[in-house]
Amino acid sequence: MSVPTPAAPPGQPKKAATAAWIGSALEYYDFFIYGSAAALIFPEVFFDESDPATATLLSLATFGVAYAARPIGALFLGHYGDRLGRKKIMVFTLILMGLSTFLIGCLPTRDQVGTLAPVLLVLCRVLQGISAAGEQASANSMTLEHAPPHRRGFFTSFTLSGTQGGQLLATLVFIPIAALPEEQLLAWGWRVPFWMSIAVAVVGYVIRRKLDETPAFAQQAATEGVVKLPLAVLMREHWADVLRVIAGALVASVSTIFTVWALAYATSDSVGMSRSSMLWVGALANLVALAAIPLWATLSDRVGRRPVYLIGAAGSAAMMFFYLWSISTGNYPLTLLLGIVTFGVVYSAANGVWPSFYGEMFSTRVRLSGMAIGTQIGFAVAGFAVTFAAQIAGPDGDNWSAVALFTAALCVPPVIAALSARETHKVPTEQLGERMPDEAAQRETVTA
């Protein structure tokens, strides 16, 4: 019988959620300004301008490089997070992201150092990916293990609300930058958002160093002790759940296609929308997502994780057809409306629930490893979905229906994963990850 997890000290659940929100917002501000720059700036700064199509393709590929680095980062950061605690990883990831992003703003261009410029860009992007690999998993584990059992969905959603907040901030910063005259934009303007990220290291350290370790991890360390090889235990006892998380994480392809490929497509010669107007689509969609995510998460605390997640995954597959079609028409008001509905409302259902849904599949001793490894492998595919979309779109980059079908296909594995997963929203925290039927877990909840 599991020993009940002691309640977190008063105020700690809110403090943990706030630290997760602010830290994730700061960290993903760094991560997403790269996406905007990769679509709008880097093809001309770091790659061969004589072949614009290839330059854009290579630039979008560097966006995916960070996702390829994520599984490697997840192996190391997940291991140490389950051995040393959630707090230390949360501090480390913020500092690494802040420094690597600042360095991108300092890089020489292709005109200055030739092919060394994109090589240095990729190295910095790899460091960003390693950092992101541990950020969400550690923040999700921290908030889930601090949260009251009946409100885990709501509290863990703050990590993803922070991610959307960071994306919103990144977009708002890029709007005036993108409006600069072309010469100033390419000479120095694009560097400013990256230089601003040095504040991430300072602010993140101040926020997170005062946070207590979670009661669940502290109890695990004091009673049974931490696992020496979390990966071995994870693969032996939770391999099926790791596969579910990998499949579920493919839903992030909706985000990367929306944020990067659709932006590049809408501002291309074939459509001709302005950079600033399309950046406002992302900004307003993320603003709506800030409100939608906690609402969807609260609903999942009442009706369960699976139904809410399925609305997000299946709904996003359908809505991406309408959104990309609206861009193809050149109708900006329609594009704005469907962008907000697709990304701000529908996708937020899956985005707001997955932190609790995935985290509740694992026990405390391997939770950070399970979430980090599972999500980052799936996110790696999602990151390169942008590159594949650029190829699928054809030589003119305007085959939006093929890209929409490709995005919908990537939403099928998340739907299957959710349908095959256990419902865990009523399972006590200390029993999460145990091999028991859902019904038995729920009966114990009632009698507790």
N, C-alpha and C positions, 0 to 999 in steps of 0.2 A: 504494500500500500504506500502510495506516495505521501511524503510529509508535506502538509500545506505550506505554501510559500508565505513568509511573513509579509504583512502589508508594507508598502513603501511609506516612509515618514511623510507626515502632512506636507503638502506642497510639492513633493518631489515629482509626482506624475506630471504636473503642469510645468515644472521646471525642466524636466527631461524633454517634454514635447516642445517647449519653447527653444531649448538648445538644439533640438533636431531640426526645427523649422528654420531658425536663423542660420545654423551651420550649413544646412542643405541649400538654402537660398544663396548664401555666399559662395559655396562650392560650385553649384551648378550655374551660377552667373558666369564663372570662369569657363565652365564646360561649354555653355551655349553660345557665348560670344565667338567661340571658335567656329561653331556651325554657321553663324551668320557671315563671318569673314570668309569661310571656305566657299560659300555660295556666291558672295558678292565681290570680294577683294583679292583673295589669294591667287586665283587664276592669272591675274595680271602682275602680281608682285613676285611670286615665287616660281612661276612656270612660264613656258615658252609662249609669248603673246602671238607668235606667227601662226599658231594652230589653236584658236580659241576653244574648239570642241574638246580637243585632247587635254588642254590646260584645265578646263572645267572638270573633266573626268578625273584627272590626277588630283586636283584639289579636293574633290569630294571623296576620293579614296583616302586621303590623309585624315579626313573626318572619321572614317571607319577604322583607321589604325589604332586609335585609342580603345575601340571596342575589342580589337584583337588582343590588346595587352591586358584587358580586364580579367580574363580567366586566369592568367598567370598571377596577377596581383591578388585575385581572390584566393588562390591556393595559399599564399604566404600570409595575407592579412586575416583570412578566415582562421587559419591555424593559430596565429598569435592572439586573435581576438577571443577564441575559446579557451586559451591557456592563460592569458594575462588580463583579460577583461575587456569590456566594451569601450570604456572611457579612453584608454590609451590609444586605441586605434582611431577613435573619433578625432582626437587632437592631431595625431600624425597625418591623417589624410587631408585635413584642412591646410596644414602648413605646406605639405607637398604640392597640393593643387595651387595654392597662392603663388609659390615661388616659380613653379614651372610655367604658369600662365604669364607672369611678369616677364620671364625670359623670352617668351614668344614676341612680346612687344619690343624687345631689344634686338631681335635678329636682323642681320643684314639681308638685303634683297638679292634676287638672282642677278640683277644688273651689277651689283657690287662684288659678289663672290662666286657667281656662277652656280654650278650644281650643288655646291656645299650648302646653299641657302635652304633648299627643300629637305636636305638630309638633316640639318639642324632642326627644322620645323617638325619633322617626323619624330625625332628624339624627344623633343619637348611634349609632343602629343602623346607619346608612349607614357611619359611620367604622369600626364593628366589621366590617362586611362587607368594606371595602377592606383592612383589616388581614388578615383571614382569607384573602383572595384570594392573598396572597403568602406566607403562613406555610407551608402544607403543601408548595407547590411548591418553595420555597427549601430547606426542611428535607429534603424527599425528594431533591432534587438533591445537597445536601450529603452525605447519608449514602450515596447510591448511588455517587457519584464517589469517596468515601473507601473504600468497601467492597472486600474481596477479590472477584475476579470470580465465584468459585463460591459466594459467600454474599451476593450482593446482595439477594436476597429477604428473608433474615433481618434484615440490618442496616436496610434501608429500612422494615421493618415497625415499627421502634421509633417512627417518626413517628405511626403510627396507634395503637400501644399507648399513646402519650402522649395522643392525642386521647381514647381511652377512659378513661385515667386522669383526665383533666380532667373528663370527663363524670361519672365516678364521684365525684370530689371535689365537683363542683357539686351532685350529688344528695344526698350525705351532708350537705353544708352546709344544704341546703334542708329536710331532714327535721325537724330541731328548729325551724327557722323556721316551717314549715307547721303545727307543733303549737302555736304560740303562740295565745293567745286572739285571736279575730277582730279586736277593736279594736286590739290592739297590733300584730298582723300588718300591718294596713293602714296604721297610723299611722307606724311606723318599722321594724318587723321585716324587711320585704322589702328594705330598703335595705342592711342589714348585709353580705350576700354581695357586693354591688356595691362597697361601700367597701373590702372586703378586697382587691379586685383592684389597688389601688395598688402592692401588693407585686410585681405582675407586672413593672412597668417596672423596678424595682430589681433583682430577682432575675434577670430575663431578660437584662439588660445585663451583669451580673457573669458569668453562665454563658457567654454567646455571644461576648463581645468577645475572649476568649482563644483562640477556635477558629481554626485555620489555614484558609486558602482551600484548595479541593480541588486535588489534583495534576492532574486532567483539565482544569479551568478554567485553572490556572496555565500548563499546557503549551500549551493553545489560545491564550492571550493572548501567550505568548512566541514561538510559532512562526508560526501563521497570522494571529494577531491576532483581536480580538473583532469580531463583526459589527456594523456601524453601524446597520443596520435589521433586527433579528432577526425582526420580524413579517413583513417581505417575504420573507426566506429561508424562514421557517416555512410561509407560504402557498404558496410556489413548490415546495418540496421535500417537505413533510410534510402537505399539506392532508388527505390521506386518513386519516392517523393522528390528526390533530386531530379529525376527524369521529368516529373510533372512540372517542377519549377522551370527547368530548361524550356520545356514546351510552352509553358505559360508566359515566360519572359519574351517570347517572340511577338507578343502583342505590342511591344515597344516599337516595332517597325512602323506602326501607325504614326508615332511621334516623330521618328526620324524622317519619314517620307513627307509628313506635313511640314516639319520645321525646315528641312534643307532642300529636298528635291522640288517640292511644290513652289518654294520661294525662287529657286533658280529657273524653273519652268515659267512662272508667271512674269518674271522680269526679262525673259529671253526675247529675242527679236520676233519670234513667232506669235507671242501674245502682246508684249509691249507695255505691261503695267509698270508703274514706277516702283523703285526700291522702297521709298518711304511709305507708300500706300500699302504695300504688301507686308511691311514690317508692322503696320498698325493692325492688320488682320491677326498676326500672331500675338501682339500685345493684348488686344481685347479678348481673344480666345483664352489666353492665360489668366486674364483678370476674372473672367467668368469661372474658369477652372478653380480658382482660389476659393470661391464660394461653393462650387459643386462638389469638390472632393470631400470635405468633411460631412456634407449632407448625405452623399452616397455611403460613406463609411458608417455614419450613424444608422442608416437604414440596414446595413449589413449586421450591425449589432442586434437588430430586432428580428430580421428575417433570415439571416445567414449570409455567409460569404459567397457561396456558389451562385445563387440567382443574380446577385448584383454584378458579380464579375462577368457572368455570361451576357448580361445586357450590354456591358461595355465592349466585350470582345466581338460578339456577333453584330452588334449595332455599328461598331466602327468599320467592320468589313463592308457593310452596306453603304454607310455614309461617305466613305472615301470616293466612291463612284460619283456621287452627287457633287462633292467638293471639287474634285479635279475637273469634272465636266464644266462646272461654273467658271473655273479659271480659263478653260478653253474658249468660252464664249466672250471673254473680255469684259463681262458685266461685273464691275467692281462691287456694287451694292449686294448683288447676289452672292458673289465670292465671300464678302465679309460676313453675311448672314450664315451661309453654310459652313464657313470656317469656324465660327463661334459655336454652332450647334455640334459639328463633328468633333472638334477638339476640346472645346470648353465644357460641353455637356456630356455627350455620349462616351467619348474616350475616358472621361474622368471617372466613370463608373468602375472600369477595370483598374485604372491608375490609382484610385483612392483606396481600393480594397486589397490589392495584391500585397501590401506590406504586412497586413495581419493574416491574410489567407496563406501566404507562403511561410511566414514565420511560425504559424501555429502547426505546421506539419512536422516540426522538429522539436526535440527535447532541448533543455537548456544547455546541456554539455556540448552539443554540436550545432546549435541554432545559427550562430554567426557563419560558421563554415558552410552549412547547408544553404543558407540564403545567398551568401556571397558566390559560391561556386555555381549554383544552379542559375541564379539570375545573370551572372556575367557571361556564361556560355551562351545563353539565349540572347543577351544584349549584344554580344559580338556579332551574331547573325543580323540583328536589327541594325547595327551600325553600318554594316556593309550592304544592307538593303538599299541604301542610297546609291551606292556605286552600281549595283545590279539594275536599279531603276533607270539610271542614266543610260545604261546599255540597252535595256528593253525599250526605252523611249524612241530608239531609232536614230539615224544619222542627223535628223533635224531636231531631235529632242522633243517632239510634240505628240507622241503616241500615248496620250494620257490614259486611254482605256486599258492598254496593256499594263501600265503601272498600277492602275486601280485593281485590276484582276490579280496581279502579283501580290499587292498588299492584302487583298481579301484572302488569298491562299495562305499567307503567313498567319492569318487569324484563325485558321482551322485547328492547328495543334493546340492553341490555348483553350479553345472550346472543348476539345476532347479531354485535355488535362483537367479542366474544371469539372466536367461530368464524371470523371473517374475518381476524383478526390473525395476525402471524407469531409463532412461538415463539422467544423470545430468551434463555432462561435459560442457554444454553451459549455465547452470543456474547460475545467479549472486549469489555471496556468501550470500547476505542478504536474498535471497529467498530460499535457501536450506532448505529442511525439511517442506516447506509449502505444503498444500494440493492443488495442482494444476496440470493440465495435462502437460505433457512434451512439447506439442506443444505451449501452452500458455506461458510457461516459456521461450521457445526459441524465441518466437515473441518479448517478452519484452527485451530479450538480444539484439536483432537486433536494436530495437528502442532506447535502452539506450544510 
